[in-house]
Amino acid sequence: MRETLFFRFNGEKIEWVVLGQDGQRLEEGLSGVDLFNSRFPGTYDGFIVFVVSGEKVLMTNASVPSKQKRKIAQAVPFVVEEQLAAEIDDSVFAIGERNQKGEVKVSVIDEEVLEGIMVLLQELDLRPNKMISETSLVKSKDSAVAVIEDDRAHFMRPDGCGITLQKDNVAAAISVVEPSSGLELIGSASVLESLAIPIAEARANEVNVSELKVEFMGFSQLCRYFDGSETNMLQGKYRVEEPIPEIGKEWRQVLIVLAVGACLHLCLVFGQGWYLAKKTAENRHSAKALYEEIFPGEKNARDIRRRWNSKLGRRDADAGNDFLGLFARAAVGIGPSELILQNINYNESRGDLVFQVFASSSESLVQYSEKLKAEGLSAEIGAISQEGDLVRGSIRIGLGKRGK
């Protein structure tokens, strides 16, 4: 997990803090745009969160039963219309998660205000991954929570509705808390002491008010409440694409290589298919030309393969049992047995071949005969005679019973 940079505009300055993976503060500062850009250039690889002033964002809820995001986005503006200080067309609505009651959390900001913020962000070298309200950083479970900075207070109710007030209005806000809902105040000791009177009045009205004193409450402490559940206001046309992690980039490169390889393979397959089809057509044409050259008397020759087989005494149903098939099987062992083929005779009626050969010895003929028998052919050695240094003999080969 990367470190996280939080920043917000504080007058003409930029207030920022960097938190590590464990939520501990690594560094913080308050600087101008130039110094901020030099510290956080466009190549900064941390997660970047821009925090909008809570006074500029309305955090409310909308009861929308539909679960389709498109329908929710269409319905929300009209559901919360009565709570808006501006027209619907002048507002930007960010849809968040659902609360415990099933209502949709909604953050609303004036479009002109958001456009002004976007202009200021353009002066920075980096671009935020997420834009959230200060108020959304406050987390509430069973009771309302108020986190008080030096001059402001961020209130959050359990249902997800929140507001940020100036410190002068905090006392009034505490006084209107209903007895049925408790209130937890978080702030420095001096801040909580300054609110002693409204706190006492709230307790007198049976409001359960608890106090959590911290040494200091500032921007860095507020950002530690960040857990990722905050509504991202960069939606719609303001949406920012999440950067691809390094591992994702590596896999993307692998996928690109695989895709290129697959394309090349397909091109080779198609190319090979085209080449083979072309050669088949050429061979078909050559076979027909050769047939017509050898048998010029036949006109309009078709089915060249059948005609060739017919002329050669080969029957399609007995492929391998005719002259060509038998010769192909018998001729394989001629070379390895060191035989010299002198003459070939084929008897179509019996379906056998007679090879007349020269061999260095009669044992060579016997070895050749045994090899043919091992291949499933019949082999019978005929008359053998000595001619000089060579032995002349004949061997009958067929598919019938094996000779002795």
N, C-alpha and C positions, 0 to 999 in steps of 0.2 A: 504494500500500500504506500502511495506517495504522501509526502508532506502536504499540508493544506495551507494555502494563503488566503486570509480573510482581509478585506479592505473596505473602507467606506470613505465618503467625502466628509471632511470636517472643515467647513468654510472653504478657503482656497487651498487647503492642505489635504493630504491623503493620510488617513490613519490606517495602519496595517499591523497584522500579527501573523506569524507563521507557527503552526502547531505541528508537532511530530505525529507519528503513527499512534503513539500512546496518549495523545491529547495534551502533552506537555508543551509549554511555550518554548520555542526555540529562539525567537527574536521578535522584536516589535519596533515600531517607529512611527514618526509623524514627519512627513516630508512633502516637498513640492513635487510636481509632475516630473521634472527632469531627473531629480534624484531617485524618484520611484522607478522611472524607466531604466536608469542605469543599474539599479539593484535587481529589478525583475524585467529582463528583456523578453522579447517575443519567444525566445527559445526556452523560457522557464518551463520545466516539466512537472511542476507540482499541480495539484488540483486547486482551482481558483474559484473563490466564492466572493461575489460582490454583495455587500449588505446595504440595502436601501433604508433610508430613514423611516422609522415606523410610523411617523405622523403622516406620511404620504400614501400609506397603504391601508385599505379597509380589509380586515380579516373577518369573514363571516361564514355562514353555512347556508346550504341550499338543499332542500328536500327534493331530490330527483330520483324516482324509482328506476329509471332506465340504467342499464349497465353498459350501453354502447357509448363510447367516448364522444362520437360525433353528435349524438342526440343530447348528451349531457351538456356539451359546449353550446348547443343551440338553445337549451332551456334555461341554463343558469342566469343569463342576463335578465330575463323577465321575472325569474323567481326572486331575485334580490333587488329589483328595480326600485322599490320603495325606500331602500336603505342608501341609495346613491345620492351624492351631492351634485352629480353631473348627469348629463344625458347618457343613455346606453351607448350611443354611437361615439361618444367622446371618452369612453372608458375601455380599459383593457382588462380582461378577465383571465386569471390563471387558475386552472383546476387542480386541486390537490387530492389527497387521500380522503377516505370516508372516516368519520369519527365513530365513537362507540354506538351512537344511535343510528348509524347508517347514512347520515347526512354528508353531503359533499363539502369539503373545505374549499373555500373560494377566497382568493386574494384579488382585490380590485385596486387599480391605480389609474389616475387620469392619463389619457394618452399623450397629452401635451407634456406632462411632467416626465413620462417615460421617454419620450423622444428627446427631451432635454438631457436626461441622464445618458442616453445613448450617444449624444453628441460629445459629452464630457468623456465618456469611455473611449471614444475614437482617438483622443489625445494620448492614450496609453499604448505601449507596444504590445502588451498581452491582451487576451480576450478572456473574460470570465466564463467558466463552465456552468456556473449557476448563479442566479440572482434571487436573493431571498429578503424578506423583511426582517428588521431587527426584532420585531415582536415575535416572529415565528421561532426564534431561538429559545424563547422561554417555554418550558415544558410543564404541563399541568396534568395531574391524574385525578385525584379525588376532590381537590379544592382549587380555588383560584390562586394564582401565583403572581406576585409582582416583584420584578427585579429592578432595583432602583440604582441608577447611576448618579453622578454628581448633580445633574440638572434635569434628568428625565426619569420616567418609570415606565416599564413595559409590563402591561397586564395581560394575562392569559387565563381563560376559563377552561374547565375540563372538556367542554364541547368543541374547543378549537377556535372560538371567537377571541380576538385580542385587539388591543389598542395601545398606543404609546402616547403618553401625556407629558407635558412639561411639569416640572416639580411643583409649581404653584398649584396645579390642579390635582395633585396626588391626594391631599387631605380630603377634597370633595369626593374623589372616587372611592376612598376607603369608607366614607360615611354612608354611601348608598349600597354597600355590599349587603345582600340579604342574609338573615340569620341562618337560613337553611344551607348555605354554602360557606365553607370556611375560607380563610385567606392566609396565605403564607407570604411574609414579607422578607426579601433577601436584600441586604445592603450593608454598608459599613455602620459601625456603632454610632458615629456622629449623625449620619443620615436618619437612622431609626430613632435616635433621641429627638431629632427635630420634628418627628411625626408622633411624639408621645401622646399629645392631646387627641387627635383623631383616632388613634389606636385605642385609647381608653374609652372614647365614646362608642366605638364599634363593639368593644367587649361589653359595654354597658347595655347594648342592644342585643346581647346574647350571640354575637358573631364570634366564632372561634378563630381568633387571630394568633398566629404563631410567628415568631421572629427568628431569622437565621442571620447572625452577624458574621460578616466576612471582613478580612483585613482591608480589602479594597475591592471595589466593583467598577471595572472599566471595560473597555472594548475586548481586551484579551480574555477577561473572565467570562464575559457574555458569550464569546465564541466557543468556549469550552462546552456549552450546552448543545452544540451542533451534533446531530446524529444522522443526517441525511434524509429525514422524513419531512423536512421543511418544503413548502410548495415552491417550486421553481417558477419564477415569473417570466423566464425566457421561453415563452411558448408561441405557437403560431408563427407569424412572420419574424418574430424575434428569437426563434429557437436557434440554439448553437449546437452543431454536431459535436458529439463527444469524440475526442481524439482517439485514434486506434492505439491500444497498448502495444508495446514493443513485441510481445509474443504474438499479438494479432498481426503485426506487420510481417513477422517472419512467416507465419502460416499463409498470409496472403501471397507472399513471394513464392512459397511452395506451390500454392494452388495455381498461380500464374504459370509456373514452370510446367506443372502437370497439364494445364489446359493447352499450353503451346505444344507440349509433347503429344497430347491426344489429337490435336489438330494436324500435326505433322504426320502422325500415324494414319489418320483417316485419309490425308492427301496421298500418302504412299499406297494405301489399300486401293483407293479409287484409281490412282495412276497405274498400279499393277493390274487392276481389273480391266482398265481401258487398253493397256498394252496386250494383255492376254486375249482380249476380245479381238483386237486388231490382228494378232498373230493367228488366231483361229480362222478368221476370215481369209487371211492370206494363204494359210495351209489348205483350207477348203478349196480356194480358187486354184492353187497349185496342183492339188490332187485331181481336180476335174480336168485341168489342162493336160496333166500327164496321162490320165485315162483316155482322153480324146485323142492324144498323140499316139498311144499304143494301139487303141482300138478305134481307128478313124471311121470305120463303117457304121458305128452306132451314133444315132442322132438323138438330140434332146435327152442326154444322159442325166438321170436324176438318182438320188440316193447312192452317191458314189461309193460309200462304205460297203453297202450291200453288194453292189456290182463287183467291187474289188474282191470281196470275200468269195463271191461266186466264181470269178475267174481263177482264183487261187485255190479253189476247192475247199474253202473254209466256210463252215456253217455258223451263223450267229448264235444258234442255240447250243452249239458244242464248242464255244470259244475255249481254246487250250487243248482240244482233242484233235485238231486238224494239223496240217503240215506246219503252219507257222507257230502254233502253240507248242507242238511237240519239239520242233527244231529249237525254239527259244530255250526250252528246258534242258535239252540234251547238249546244246552247244556250249553251255556255261562251263562244263568241266573239261573241254578240249585243251585249253591253254594250261591250266594247272597240272594236267596229266602229261604235259609235254608231248602231245600227239600232233601229227601233221595230217590235216584232213585232205584226202585226195579226191574223193568222189562222194556224192550223195544220191541215194535213190529213195523215192517215196512211193509206197503202194497204197493208193487211196482206198481200195476195197478192203484191205486188211488194217489200214490205218497205222502202218509202222514205217520206220526209217531204217535204212541200211547205210552206215558210215563205212567207207573204205579209208583206212588210215595207215600211216607209218608211225612206228614207235621204236624207242631205243631198245626195248625188251618186251617179252611177252608179259612180264609182271606189270608193266605199265597199262597194258590192255585190261588185265584182270582188275587192277585198282580202279580204272575208269569204270568198268562194268559194275563193280561193287558200289561205287559212288552213285551211279544212276539208280541202282536198286534201293539205296538208302533214300533217294529222292522220290520213291514211289513209282518208278518206271520199271518196265521189264527190259532186260538186257541179255542178249545171247551172243557169245563170241563164235564167229564162223571159222573158216579155214585160215591158218597162220603159216606164213612162209618166210624164209630168211632171204633177204636181198641185201647183200653186202653187209654193212654194219647195222642196218636197220631191219626191223621185223615188220612185215606187211600182213595186215589182217583186216577182217570185216566184223562189224558188230551190229546186230539187229536190235532196234529200240522201239518199244511200243508201250501202250497203256494196258495191255492185257495181262495174262498171267506171267509171272517172272520166269525167265529162262534159267537154266542151270549152268 
